Amino acid sequence: MMRTFKRIILFLTTVLIILLVWAAFISGDCKYEKSISINAPVEKVWQNTNSLKAMDQWSPWNDLDPGMKKDWIGTTGQPGEKVCWDSKNKNAGKGCQELKKVDEAGKRIDTEIKFLTPYESEAKAYVIVVPEGNGSKATWGFTSQIPYPFTLMKLFMNMEDAIGKDYQKGLSGLKALSEKP
């Protein structure tokens, strides 16, 4: 009985060591982005993406909790603009997003997001608007770093399955808002 127990412990320890070594070779870099074509001029689309308040109009996560508490600070559309949210809905959670950079000429906005619940994490998000034919193309994305040994999750995680629908819903909202006459 004791010999079997020792073999099980040895086997589990070996598997754990193999997984930890494997995780060391998996990059923690995480990037996701999604784009949409919009039948509206770049300037009109930019007006719907150039601040956190503007982006809040089409945020797919607002529908998770219409009563979500939000606190806004800073000047709208300027670095330092910040929104912190707190929701009883665990899918919306709690966190803050801060505008870090607005590139009017390049039609790009960069933000930093800190999630506090349901789990702590950080990401750098961006929206870029460029001309496309007679309209525009908006690209919304983020980059993040997955800490070791959680890099193993990348082997089993599909970002499109995890957040693709949310990003599509948000971009579709941006499209509808921007194409309004």
Backbone as numpy.savetxt, mean C-alpha at the origin, in Angstrom:
# Nx Ny Nz CAx CAy CAz Cx Cy Cz
10.18 -44.85 23.40 9.36 -43.66 23.40 10.23 -42.40 23.40
11.26 -42.41 24.26 12.15 -41.25 24.36 12.94 -41.07 23.07
13.34 -42.18 22.45 14.10 -42.13 21.21 13.25 -41.51 20.09
11.99 -41.87 20.01 11.08 -41.29 19.01 10.91 -39.79 19.25
10.77 -39.41 20.49 10.63 -38.00 20.84 11.86 -37.21 20.41
13.05 -37.76 20.67 14.30 -37.10 20.29 14.40 -36.97 18.77
13.99 -37.97 18.04 14.03 -37.92 16.57 13.07 -36.84 16.04
11.91 -36.75 16.65 10.95 -35.72 16.23 11.53 -34.33 16.49
12.12 -34.14 17.66 12.73 -32.85 18.00 13.88 -32.55 17.04
14.71 -33.51 16.75 15.83 -33.33 15.81 15.30 -32.98 14.42
14.29 -33.69 13.97 13.69 -33.41 12.66 13.14 -31.99 12.60
12.36 -31.59 13.61 11.77 -30.24 13.63 12.85 -29.17 13.70
13.89 -29.41 14.47 14.99 -28.45 14.57 15.69 -28.31 13.21
15.89 -29.41 12.53 16.53 -29.39 11.21 15.67 -28.61 10.22
14.38 -28.85 10.22 13.47 -28.13 9.33 13.51 -26.63 9.63
13.49 -26.29 10.91 13.53 -24.88 11.30 14.83 -24.23 10.83
15.94 -24.87 11.00 17.23 -24.33 10.57 17.24 -24.15 9.05
16.74 -25.12 8.32 16.69 -25.02 6.86 15.82 -23.82 6.45
14.68 -23.65 7.10 13.80 -22.52 6.77 14.46 -21.17 7.09
15.15 -21.11 8.21 15.82 -19.85 8.58 16.96 -19.52 7.62
17.70 -20.53 7.19 18.76 -20.30 6.21 18.15 -19.88 4.88
17.09 -20.55 4.46 16.41 -20.23 3.21 15.91 -18.79 3.25
15.32 -18.38 4.36 14.80 -17.02 4.51 15.90 -15.97 4.36
17.11 -16.31 4.75 18.23 -15.37 4.64 18.58 -15.05 3.19
18.20 -15.91 2.27 18.50 -15.70 0.86 17.34 -15.09 0.07
16.25 -14.79 0.74 15.09 -14.19 0.08 15.09 -12.69 0.38
15.07 -11.91 -0.65 15.07 -10.45 -0.49 13.81 -10.00 0.26
13.99 -9.01 1.11 12.85 -8.45 1.84 12.16 -7.35 1.06
12.70 -6.99 -0.11 12.09 -5.94 -0.92 10.70 -6.36 -1.40
9.76 -5.46 -1.26 8.39 -5.74 -1.68 7.91 -4.53 -2.47
7.40 -4.75 -3.66 6.89 -3.67 -4.50 5.63 -4.14 -5.20
4.66 -3.24 -5.27 3.43 -3.53 -5.99 2.94 -2.25 -6.63
2.45 -2.34 -7.85 1.82 -1.19 -8.48 0.79 -1.65 -9.49
-0.14 -0.74 -9.72 -1.23 -1.02 -10.66 -1.52 0.29 -11.39
-1.88 0.19 -12.67 -2.16 1.37 -13.48 -3.55 1.29 -14.10
-4.04 2.48 -14.50 -5.32 2.55 -15.18 -5.28 3.69 -16.19
-5.92 3.48 -17.33 -6.06 4.53 -18.34 -7.31 5.33 -18.02
-7.18 6.64 -18.11 -8.29 7.53 -17.75 -8.53 8.49 -18.90
-9.78 8.60 -19.31 -10.16 9.49 -20.40 -10.39 10.90 -19.87
-9.31 11.50 -19.40 -9.34 12.86 -18.86 -7.93 13.43 -18.95
-7.82 14.75 -19.07 -6.48 15.35 -19.16 -5.66 15.13 -17.87
-4.37 15.11 -18.02 -3.46 14.90 -16.90 -3.76 15.87 -15.76
-3.99 17.14 -16.07 -4.23 18.14 -15.02 -5.46 17.80 -14.17
-6.50 17.29 -14.82 -7.71 16.94 -14.07 -7.46 15.74 -13.16
-6.76 14.74 -13.68 -6.44 13.56 -12.87 -5.50 13.98 -11.73
-4.55 14.84 -12.03 -3.60 15.31 -11.01 -4.33 15.99 -9.86
-5.37 16.75 -10.15 -6.13 17.42 -9.09 -6.76 16.40 -8.13
-6.97 15.18 -8.59 -7.56 14.13 -7.75 -6.52 13.23 -7.08
-5.24 13.57 -7.28 -4.18 12.75 -6.70 -3.10 13.56 -5.99
-3.15 14.89 -6.05 -2.02 15.71 -5.60 -2.01 16.06 -4.11
-2.87 15.43 -3.33 -2.88 15.62 -1.88 -3.52 14.41 -1.22
-3.32 14.27 0.07 -3.96 13.17 0.78 -5.47 13.35 0.80
-5.92 14.60 0.92 -7.38 14.85 0.91 -7.98 14.46 -0.43
-7.27 14.79 -1.52 -7.76 14.42 -2.85 -7.80 12.90 -3.00
-6.75 12.22 -2.54 -6.69 10.77 -2.66 -7.74 10.09 -1.78
-8.13 10.74 -0.70 -9.13 10.17 0.20 -10.49 10.03 -0.50
-10.73 10.82 -1.53 -12.01 10.76 -2.25 -12.20 9.42 -2.96
-11.13 8.78 -3.33 -11.23 7.51 -4.06 -10.58 6.33 -3.34
-10.24 6.53 -2.09 -9.61 5.45 -1.32 -10.56 4.26 -1.19
-10.13 3.08 -1.58 -11.00 1.90 -1.49 -11.27 1.47 -0.06
-10.44 1.94 0.88 -10.57 1.49 2.26 -11.61 2.29 3.05
-12.08 3.39 2.49 -13.13 4.16 3.17 -14.41 3.35 3.31
-14.67 2.48 2.33 -15.88 1.67 2.37 -15.86 0.61 3.47
-14.67 0.28 3.97 -14.58 -0.71 5.04 -15.24 -0.22 6.32
-15.16 1.10 6.55 -15.72 1.68 7.76 -16.07 3.14 7.49
-17.31 3.40 7.04 -17.71 4.79 6.77 -17.62 5.69 8.01
-17.62 5.11 9.20 -17.53 5.88 10.43 -16.11 5.98 10.97
-15.13 5.61 10.16 -13.73 5.63 10.58 -13.35 7.04 11.05
-12.66 7.09 12.18 -12.20 8.37 12.71 -10.93 8.77 11.96
-10.90 10.03 11.47 -9.72 10.54 10.76 -9.35 11.89 11.34
-8.06 12.08 11.56 -7.52 13.35 12.02 -6.54 13.85 10.97
-6.77 15.09 10.51 -5.93 15.70 9.48 -5.08 16.79 10.10
-3.80 16.83 9.73 -2.94 17.94 10.15 -2.10 18.39 8.96
-1.57 19.58 9.05 -0.70 20.10 7.99 -1.50 20.81 6.91
-0.77 21.31 5.93 -1.36 22.04 4.81 -1.64 21.07 3.67
-2.88 21.08 3.19 -3.30 20.19 2.11 -2.38 20.35 0.89
-1.87 19.23 0.41 -1.05 19.22 -0.79 0.40 19.61 -0.58
0.81 19.79 0.66 2.19 20.17 0.97 2.84 19.07 1.81
4.16 18.90 1.65 4.84 17.93 2.51 4.52 18.22 3.98
4.24 17.17 4.71 3.82 17.32 6.10 2.32 17.14 6.29
1.55 17.22 5.18 0.11 16.91 5.29 0.03 15.47 5.80
-0.84 15.26 6.78 -0.89 13.94 7.41 -2.32 13.61 7.80
-2.68 12.36 7.60 -3.96 11.85 8.08 -3.69 10.61 8.91
-4.31 10.57 10.08 -4.26 9.38 10.92 -5.67 8.85 11.04
-5.82 7.56 10.92 -7.14 6.95 10.99 -7.18 5.91 12.09
-8.39 5.66 12.56 -8.61 4.65 13.59 -9.97 4.04 13.33
-10.00 2.75 13.13 -11.23 2.05 12.80 -11.42 0.85 13.71
-12.66 0.58 14.03 -12.97 -0.63 14.79 -12.96 -1.85 13.88
-13.02 -1.61 12.56 -12.94 -2.69 11.59 -11.48 -3.10 11.45
-11.16 -4.34 11.80 -9.77 -4.79 11.80 -9.13 -4.72 10.42
-9.92 -4.78 9.36 -9.37 -4.70 8.01 -8.91 -3.28 7.67
-9.52 -2.28 8.29 -9.10 -0.89 8.09 -8.00 -0.53 9.08
-8.11 -1.03 10.29 -7.07 -0.86 11.30 -6.84 0.57 11.75
-5.59 0.82 12.08 -5.19 2.12 12.62 -3.82 2.45 12.05
-3.61 3.72 11.71 -2.31 4.12 11.19 -2.30 5.58 10.77
-1.22 5.96 10.11 -1.05 7.34 9.63 -0.40 7.30 8.25
-0.75 8.29 7.44 -0.11 8.47 6.14 0.31 9.93 6.05
1.57 10.14 5.66 2.11 11.50 5.57 2.62 11.77 4.16
2.27 12.94 3.64 2.76 13.36 2.34 4.22 13.77 2.50
5.09 13.17 1.72 6.52 13.44 1.82 7.02 14.34 0.69
6.49 14.14 -0.52 6.99 14.91 -1.66 5.89 15.06 -2.71
5.81 16.26 -3.27 4.88 16.53 -4.37 5.71 17.08 -5.52
5.73 16.38 -6.63 6.45 16.83 -7.82 5.40 17.27 -8.84
5.09 18.55 -8.82 4.06 19.13 -9.71 4.43 18.90 -11.17
5.69 19.15 -11.53 6.12 19.01 -12.93 6.04 17.56 -13.39
6.48 16.63 -12.54 6.47 15.21 -12.89 5.18 14.51 -12.56
4.24 15.26 -11.96 2.92 14.72 -11.58 3.07 13.44 -10.75
3.85 13.57 -9.68 4.09 12.44 -8.78 3.94 12.92 -7.34
3.28 12.08 -6.54 3.14 12.33 -5.11 3.69 11.11 -4.37
4.49 11.37 -3.35 5.09 10.30 -2.54 4.63 10.45 -1.10
4.24 9.34 -0.50 3.77 9.36 0.88 4.44 8.24 1.67
4.32 8.34 2.97 4.81 7.30 3.87 3.64 6.84 4.73
3.44 5.55 4.79 2.32 4.98 5.56 2.88 4.16 6.71
2.31 4.37 7.88 2.66 3.57 9.05 1.38 2.92 9.56
1.33 1.60 9.45 0.20 0.85 9.97 0.51 0.44 11.40
-0.43 0.66 12.30 -0.23 0.28 13.69 -1.00 -0.98 14.04
-2.19 -1.13 13.45 -3.00 -2.35 13.60 -3.63 -2.65 12.24
-3.92 -3.85 11.90 -3.88 -5.06 12.71 -2.46 -5.56 12.98
-1.45 -5.05 12.24 -0.06 -5.38 12.54 0.80 -4.18 12.14
1.92 -4.03 12.80 2.79 -2.89 12.52 3.60 -3.13 11.25
3.59 -2.11 10.38 4.41 -2.15 9.18 4.50 -0.74 8.61
5.41 -0.57 7.69 5.60 0.71 7.03 5.72 0.48 5.54
5.30 1.50 4.78 5.43 1.44 3.32 5.59 2.84 2.78
6.21 2.93 1.63 6.30 4.18 0.90 5.39 4.03 -0.31
4.41 4.92 -0.42 3.42 4.82 -1.51 3.61 5.99 -2.47
3.09 5.83 -3.67 3.20 6.87 -4.68 2.06 6.77 -5.68
1.78 7.91 -6.31 0.87 7.97 -7.45 1.57 8.82 -8.50
1.58 8.32 -9.73 2.19 9.04 -10.85 1.12 9.17 -11.94
0.99 10.36 -12.50 0.03 10.61 -13.59 0.82 11.08 -14.81
0.65 10.39 -15.94 1.34 10.75 -17.17 0.34 10.80 -18.33
0.68 11.58 -19.38 -0.19 11.59 -20.56 -0.19 10.22 -21.24
-1.34 9.87 -21.78 -1.47 8.63 -22.56 -2.51 8.89 -23.63
-2.08 8.97 -24.87 -3.01 9.29 -25.96 -3.68 10.62 -25.70
-5.02 10.63 -25.77 -5.79 11.84 -25.49 -6.15 11.96 -24.01
-5.72 11.03 -23.23 -6.06 11.03 -21.81 -4.84 10.91 -20.93
-4.98 10.10 -19.89 -3.92 9.96 -18.89 -3.79 8.52 -18.45
-2.68 8.25 -17.84 -2.45 6.95 -17.18 -2.03 7.26 -15.76
-2.71 6.67 -14.80 -2.37 6.83 -13.38 -1.81 5.51 -12.88
-0.68 5.60 -12.20 -0.04 4.43 -11.60 0.04 4.66 -10.09
-0.48 3.69 -9.36 -0.51 3.76 -7.90 0.28 2.57 -7.38
1.21 2.81 -6.48 2.01 1.70 -6.00 2.64 1.96 -4.64
3.38 0.97 -4.19 4.09 1.11 -2.92 5.33 0.22 -2.92
6.26 0.58 -2.04 7.40 -0.26 -1.76 7.47 -0.46 -0.25
7.98 -1.60 0.15 8.08 -1.90 1.57 9.22 -2.88 1.77
9.55 -3.10 3.01 10.61 -4.04 3.36 10.03 -5.08 4.32
10.13 -6.34 3.95 9.68 -7.42 4.82 10.88 -7.86 5.66
10.76 -7.84 6.98 11.91 -8.19 7.82 12.17 -9.71 7.84
13.45 -10.05 8.00 13.85 -11.44 8.18 13.30 -11.93 9.51
12.80 -13.09 9.66 12.69 -14.22 8.74 11.35 -14.27 8.02
10.56 -13.19 8.13 9.24 -13.18 7.51 9.32 -13.12 5.98
10.55 -12.98 5.45 10.73 -12.99 4.00 10.22 -14.29 3.39
10.15 -15.33 4.19 9.60 -16.62 3.71 8.17 -16.46 3.21
7.44 -15.47 3.74 6.05 -15.26 3.31 5.97 -14.98 1.81
7.03 -14.40 1.25 7.02 -14.08 -0.18 6.84 -15.32 -1.04
7.24 -16.47 -0.52 7.09 -17.72 -1.27 5.64 -18.15 -1.39
4.82 -17.70 -0.45 3.44 -18.16 -0.41 2.43 -17.03 -0.64
2.94 -15.81 -0.81 2.07 -14.64 -0.90 2.01 -14.14 -2.34
0.82 -13.86 -2.80 0.63 -13.27 -4.12 0.04 -11.89 -3.91
0.82 -10.84 -4.21 0.37 -9.47 -3.96 -0.91 -9.14 -4.72
-1.05 -9.66 -5.92 -2.26 -9.39 -6.70 -3.48 -9.94 -5.97
-3.36 -11.15 -5.43 -4.47 -11.73 -4.66 -4.70 -10.97 -3.36
-3.61 -10.51 -2.74 -3.72 -9.85 -1.44 -4.33 -8.46 -1.52
-3.89 -7.63 -2.48 -4.38 -6.24 -2.53 -4.80 -5.76 -3.91
-4.70 -6.61 -4.91 -5.04 -6.21 -6.27 -6.45 -5.66 -6.41
-7.41 -6.29 -5.76 -8.80 -5.83 -5.86 -8.97 -4.45 -5.23
-8.29 -4.21 -4.12 -8.37 -2.90 -3.47 -7.79 -1.82 -4.37
-6.63 -2.10 -4.95 -6.00 -1.12 -5.84 -6.86 -0.88 -7.07
-7.45 -1.95 -7.62 -8.32 -1.78 -8.79 -9.54 -0.94 -8.44
-10.12 -1.20 -7.28 -11.29 -0.44 -6.83 -10.93 1.04 -6.66
-9.78 1.31 -6.05 -9.34 2.69 -5.87 -9.09 3.38 -7.20
-8.37 2.73 -8.09 -8.08 3.33 -9.40 -9.35 3.51 -10.22
-10.30 2.58 -10.10 -11.58 2.75 -10.80 -12.34 3.96 -10.23
-12.23 4.17 -8.92 -12.83 5.36 -8.31 -12.17 6.63 -8.80
-10.84 6.62 -8.93 -10.12 7.76 -9.47 -10.54 8.03 -10.90
-10.68 6.98 -11.68 -11.12 7.11 -13.08 -12.51 7.74 -13.16
-13.44 7.22 -12.39 -14.82 7.75 -12.40 -14.84 9.22 -11.97
-14.10 9.54 -10.94 -14.04 10.91 -10.43 -13.42 11.85 -11.48
-12.36 11.41 -12.11 -11.65 12.24 -13.09 -12.40 12.39 -14.42
-13.22 11.40 -14.77 -13.95 11.47 -16.03 -15.29 12.15 -15.94
-15.66 12.58 -14.71 -16.91 13.34 -14.55 -16.79 14.66 -15.31
-17.87 15.03 -16.01 -17.81 16.32 -16.74 -17.74 17.52 -15.80
